[in-house]
Amino acid sequence: MKAQTFLPQDYRPAEDEPFMNERQLEYFRRKLEAWKQELLDQSAETLEGLQDSARSVPDLADRASEETDRSLELRTRDRQRKLVSKIDAAMRRIETGEYGYCERTGEPISLKRLDARPIATMTLEAQEKHERRERVHRDD
């Protein structure tokens, strides 16, 4: 097992340090772990809430409203489940040394982008190009 890297409480990755050094990797690993834990906690709360609200509501309008709320909540949790798998994939990229580099170009992804979206797999330019190409092919 690898020794844990010391990280000051107020640490933020900086452009003037070597890209994806141990401190930066540890910073993003912790950020991803905290995000994943938050999502898992919310999922547990949702399950508890759904079990509690599994009662029969006699009023038709109330029942319809409750079903709509439940459906929206389940869609949100499904998106979060997919997000957890992306977080897991990012954690694997940290372990393999691929984290922080664009999967299309191999160039470093900006620290600002990674801080805002730690699961990013492409540089901003590559992502925009990818989205433009998707729009063109979707319209076919």
HELIX and SHEET records of a PDB file:
HELIX    1   1 GLU A   22  ASP A   52  1                                  31    
HELIX    2   2 LEU A   60  THR A   96  1                                  37    
HELIX    3   3 LEU A  111  ALA A  116  1                                   6    
HELIX    4   4 LEU A  124  ARG A  138  1                                  15    
END                                                                             
